[in-house]
């Protein structure tokens, strides 16, 4: 609780009120933000596990709700920190001889911020946005469409090959034009998937892919970090190494872990190993 100070000088004092205790409490609250961040990382990882293993939708929905609650806590904590800091700055500027009701001032500023809440606020929460994007990407890789009988593209390719082989054994002539079209489609599917797995820097399949938040391109983490550091040490801007990309000022803060792509690569490699055995 703030009290009168015996000195009009010194850091963190208006001449009448000492804010050292308040600022210490603020520091502790900021540390709590890291706990919320860790909770969001855990919930995100569990949700991706559920999608990858195709666990019932209700479990995934629970993780989605948990992420929303974490995002709401983070927003509320940010508002409270802003209200307290704004109150401190206001009182320091006023330099009033009368000790103000700090609790009341903080509550008013906090409620003013809370009254502006909307679902759109979550778009400012980087971890929440990343969670939704990763979930969407992994679903594209993992969810099996009902109309395809629960098959992914590689399973469908194998079945088409088996079907053609069966027709040939039965003396049936395949439709050559359709067969040719299917072959082109299959080549495109395989080539596109493999291209998505290749780092534009190393030209090797990625093991720890990271995505550029600005342009959306992905790279092997170690390779892109080394490239950015090398450019910045020479006082130069780091351009996205993807051919044709217009992003010419890459920063470390632009990079986020692409968990969905990492899982997709691992899943593809497991299937490939099983098929080769």
C-alpha positions as CSV (number, residue, x, y, z in Angstrom):
1,X,0.0,0.0,0.0
2,X,1.6,3.3,-1.0
3,X,2.5,5.6,1.8
4,X,4.1,9.0,2.3
5,X,7.8,9.3,1.4
6,X,10.3,11.1,3.7
7,X,12.2,12.4,0.7
8,X,11.1,14.4,-2.3
9,X,13.8,12.9,-4.5
10,X,14.6,9.4,-5.5
11,X,13.5,7.0,-8.2
12,X,9.9,5.9,-8.2
13,X,8.6,8.8,-6.1
14,X,6.4,11.8,-6.8
15,X,7.7,13.6,-3.7
16,X,4.7,12.4,-1.6
17,X,4.1,8.8,-2.7
18,X,6.5,5.9,-3.1
19,X,5.6,3.5,-5.9
20,X,8.4,1.0,-5.3
21,X,6.0,-1.6,-3.8
22,X,3.5,-1.2,-6.6
23,X,6.2,-1.5,-9.3
24,X,7.5,-4.6,-7.6
25,X,4.0,-6.1,-7.7
26,X,3.8,-5.2,-11.4
27,X,7.0,-7.1,-12.1
28,X,5.5,-10.2,-10.4
29,X,2.4,-9.9,-12.6
30,X,4.5,-9.7,-15.7
31,X,6.2,-12.9,-14.7
32,X,2.7,-14.5,-14.5
33,X,2.3,-13.7,-18.1
34,X,5.0,-16.3,-18.9
35,X,2.9,-18.9,-17.0
36,X,-0.1,-18.1,-19.3
37,X,2.2,-18.4,-22.3
38,X,3.4,-21.8,-21.2
39,X,-0.2,-22.9,-20.7
40,X,-1.1,-21.8,-24.2
41,X,1.9,-23.8,-25.6
42,X,0.8,-26.9,-23.7
43,X,-2.9,-26.6,-24.8
44,X,-1.8,-26.0,-28.4
45,X,0.5,-29.1,-28.4
46,X,-2.3,-31.3,-27.0
47,X,-4.8,-30.0,-29.6
48,X,-2.4,-30.8,-32.4
49,X,-1.9,-34.3,-30.9
50,X,-5.6,-34.8,-30.9
51,X,-6.0,-33.8,-34.6
52,X,-3.0,-35.9,-35.6
53,X,-4.4,-39.0,-33.9
54,X,-7.9,-38.1,-35.1
55,X,-9.3,-38.2,-31.6
56,X,-13.0,-37.3,-31.2
57,X,-13.9,-33.7,-32.0
58,X,-15.1,-33.0,-28.4
59,X,-11.6,-33.4,-27.0
60,X,-10.2,-31.0,-29.6
61,X,-13.0,-28.6,-28.8
62,X,-12.0,-28.6,-25.1
63,X,-8.5,-27.5,-26.1
64,X,-9.9,-24.8,-28.3
65,X,-12.0,-23.5,-25.3
66,X,-8.8,-23.7,-23.1
67,X,-7.0,-21.5,-25.6
68,X,-9.8,-19.0,-25.6
69,X,-9.7,-18.9,-21.8
70,X,-5.9,-18.4,-21.8
71,X,-6.3,-15.6,-24.3
72,X,-8.9,-13.9,-22.2
73,X,-6.7,-14.1,-19.1
74,X,-3.8,-12.7,-21.0
75,X,-6.0,-9.8,-22.3
76,X,-7.3,-9.1,-18.8
77,X,-3.9,-9.1,-17.3
78,X,-2.6,-6.8,-20.0
79,X,-5.4,-4.4,-19.3
80,X,-4.7,-4.4,-15.5
81,X,-1.0,-3.8,-16.1
82,X,-1.8,-0.9,-18.4
83,X,-4.3,0.5,-15.9
84,X,-1.8,0.4,-13.1
85,X,1.0,1.9,-15.1
86,X,-1.3,4.6,-16.5
87,X,-2.4,5.5,-13.0
88,X,1.2,5.7,-11.7
89,X,2.2,7.9,-14.7
90,X,-0.8,10.2,-14.1
91,X,-0.1,10.6,-10.4
92,X,3.5,11.4,-11.0
93,X,2.6,14.0,-13.6
94,X,0.0,15.6,-11.3
95,X,2.4,15.8,-8.3
96,X,-0.6,16.5,-6.0
97,X,0.0,17.0,-2.3
98,X,-3.1,15.0,-1.6
99,X,-2.7,11.2,-1.7
100,X,-5.2,10.0,-4.4
101,X,-7.3,6.8,-4.1
102,X,-5.0,4.7,-6.3
103,X,-7.3,1.6,-6.1
104,X,-10.3,3.6,-7.4
105,X,-8.2,5.2,-10.2
106,X,-6.9,1.8,-11.3
107,X,-10.4,0.3,-11.3
108,X,-11.8,3.1,-13.4
109,X,-9.0,2.7,-16.0
110,X,-9.2,-1.1,-15.9
111,X,-13.0,-1.1,-16.5
112,X,-12.7,1.4,-19.3
113,X,-10.3,-1.0,-21.1
114,X,-12.4,-4.0,-20.3
115,X,-15.5,-2.4,-21.7
116,X,-13.9,-2.2,-25.1
117,X,-13.3,-6.0,-25.2
118,X,-14.4,-7.9,-28.3
119,X,-13.6,-11.3,-30.0
120,X,-11.4,-9.4,-32.5
121,X,-8.9,-8.8,-29.6
122,X,-7.8,-12.4,-30.0
123,X,-6.3,-11.5,-33.3
124,X,-3.8,-9.5,-31.4
125,X,-2.7,-12.5,-29.4
126,X,0.1,-14.0,-31.4
127,X,-0.1,-17.5,-29.7
128,X,-3.8,-17.8,-30.2
129,X,-3.5,-16.8,-33.9
130,X,-0.7,-19.2,-34.4
131,X,-2.7,-22.0,-32.7
132,X,-5.6,-21.5,-35.1
133,X,-3.4,-21.4,-38.1
134,X,-1.4,-24.5,-37.1
135,X,-4.6,-26.4,-36.3
136,X,-6.0,-25.5,-39.7
137,X,-2.8,-26.6,-41.5
138,X,-2.5,-29.9,-39.7
139,X,-6.2,-30.7,-40.4
140,X,-5.4,-30.4,-44.1
141,X,-2.7,-33.0,-43.7
142,X,-4.4,-35.3,-41.2
143,X,-8.2,-35.2,-41.6
144,X,-9.5,-37.9,-43.9
145,X,-12.4,-36.8,-46.1
146,X,-15.5,-39.0,-45.9
147,X,-16.1,-38.9,-49.6
148,X,-12.7,-40.4,-50.2
149,X,-13.4,-43.3,-47.9
150,X,-11.0,-42.0,-45.3
151,X,-7.9,-42.0,-47.5
152,X,-5.2,-39.5,-47.9
153,X,-3.6,-38.7,-51.3
154,X,-0.9,-41.2,-51.1
155,X,-3.3,-44.0,-50.2
156,X,-5.5,-43.1,-53.1
157,X,-2.4,-43.2,-55.4
158,X,-1.7,-46.8,-54.2
159,X,-5.3,-47.9,-54.7
160,X,-5.4,-46.5,-58.3
161,X,-2.2,-48.4,-59.1
162,X,-3.7,-51.5,-57.6
163,X,-6.9,-51.0,-59.6
164,X,-5.1,-50.6,-62.9
165,X,-3.1,-53.7,-62.2
166,X,-6.3,-55.6,-61.4
167,X,-7.9,-54.5,-64.7
168,X,-4.9,-55.6,-66.6
169,X,-5.0,-59.1,-65.0
170,X,-8.7,-59.4,-65.9
171,X,-8.1,-58.4,-69.5
172,X,-9.8,-55.1,-69.2
173,X,-8.4,-52.1,-71.2
174,X,-8.0,-49.0,-69.1
175,X,-9.1,-45.6,-70.4
176,X,-5.7,-44.4,-71.6
177,X,-6.7,-40.7,-71.6
178,X,-8.0,-40.9,-68.0
179,X,-5.0,-43.0,-67.0
180,X,-2.7,-40.4,-68.4
181,X,-4.6,-37.6,-66.5
182,X,-4.5,-39.5,-63.3
183,X,-0.8,-40.0,-63.7
184,X,-0.2,-36.3,-64.1
185,X,-2.4,-35.5,-61.1
186,X,-0.5,-38.0,-58.9
187,X,2.8,-36.6,-60.0
188,X,1.6,-33.1,-59.1
189,X,0.4,-34.3,-55.7
190,X,3.7,-36.0,-54.8
191,X,5.8,-33.2,-56.2
192,X,3.8,-30.5,-54.4
193,X,4.0,-32.3,-51.0
194,X,7.7,-32.9,-51.3
195,X,8.3,-29.3,-52.4
196,X,6.5,-28.1,-49.3
197,X,8.9,-30.1,-47.2
198,X,12.1,-28.7,-48.8
199,X,13.9,-25.8,-47.3
200,X,14.7,-23.0,-49.9
201,X,18.1,-22.5,-48.3
202,X,19.5,-26.0,-47.8
203,X,17.4,-27.7,-50.5
204,X,16.9,-30.5,-48.0
205,X,13.8,-31.9,-46.2
206,X,13.2,-29.8,-43.1
207,X,13.4,-31.2,-39.6
208,X,12.6,-28.1,-37.6
209,X,10.6,-25.9,-39.9
210,X,9.8,-22.3,-39.0
211,X,7.4,-20.0,-40.8
212,X,7.8,-16.4,-41.7
213,X,4.8,-14.5,-40.2
214,X,5.2,-11.7,-42.8
215,X,5.3,-13.7,-46.1
216,X,4.3,-17.2,-45.0
217,X,7.3,-19.1,-46.3
218,X,9.0,-21.8,-44.3
219,X,12.6,-22.7,-43.8
220,X,14.8,-25.0,-41.7
221,X,15.3,-23.1,-38.4
222,X,19.0,-23.4,-38.1
223,X,19.6,-22.3,-41.7
224,X,17.4,-19.2,-41.6
225,X,18.7,-18.1,-38.2
226,X,22.3,-18.4,-39.4
227,X,21.4,-16.5,-42.6
228,X,19.7,-13.6,-40.7
229,X,22.5,-13.4,-38.1
230,X,25.1,-13.3,-40.9
231,X,23.4,-10.5,-42.8
232,X,22.8,-8.4,-39.6
233,X,26.4,-8.7,-38.5
234,X,27.4,-7.1,-41.8
235,X,24.7,-4.4,-41.3
236,X,22.7,-5.7,-44.2
237,X,19.0,-6.6,-44.5
238,X,18.1,-10.2,-44.8
239,X,15.8,-11.1,-47.7
240,X,13.5,-14.1,-47.7
241,X,15.4,-16.8,-49.6
242,X,12.2,-18.0,-51.4
243,X,12.5,-17.1,-55.1
244,X,10.1,-14.3,-56.0
245,X,9.3,-13.3,-52.4
246,X,9.2,-9.5,-51.9
247,X,10.0,-9.6,-48.2
248,X,13.4,-7.9,-48.0
249,X,13.8,-7.1,-44.3
250,X,13.5,-10.3,-42.3
251,X,14.0,-10.3,-38.5
252,X,14.2,-13.0,-35.9
253,X,10.9,-11.9,-34.5
254,X,9.2,-12.8,-37.9
255,X,9.9,-16.5,-37.3
256,X,7.5,-18.9,-35.5
257,X,7.7,-22.6,-35.1
258,X,5.6,-24.4,-37.8
259,X,4.5,-27.3,-35.7
260,X,1.8,-28.5,-38.2
261,X,4.4,-28.8,-41.0
262,X,6.9,-30.6,-38.7
263,X,4.2,-33.1,-37.8
264,X,3.2,-33.5,-41.5
265,X,6.7,-34.2,-42.5
266,X,7.2,-36.8,-39.7
267,X,3.8,-38.4,-40.6
268,X,4.8,-38.6,-44.3
269,X,8.1,-40.2,-43.5
270,X,6.5,-42.8,-41.2
271,X,4.1,-43.8,-44.0
272,X,6.9,-44.0,-46.5
273,X,9.0,-46.2,-44.2
274,X,6.0,-48.5,-43.7
275,X,5.3,-48.7,-47.4
276,X,9.0,-49.6,-48.1
277,X,9.0,-52.5,-45.5
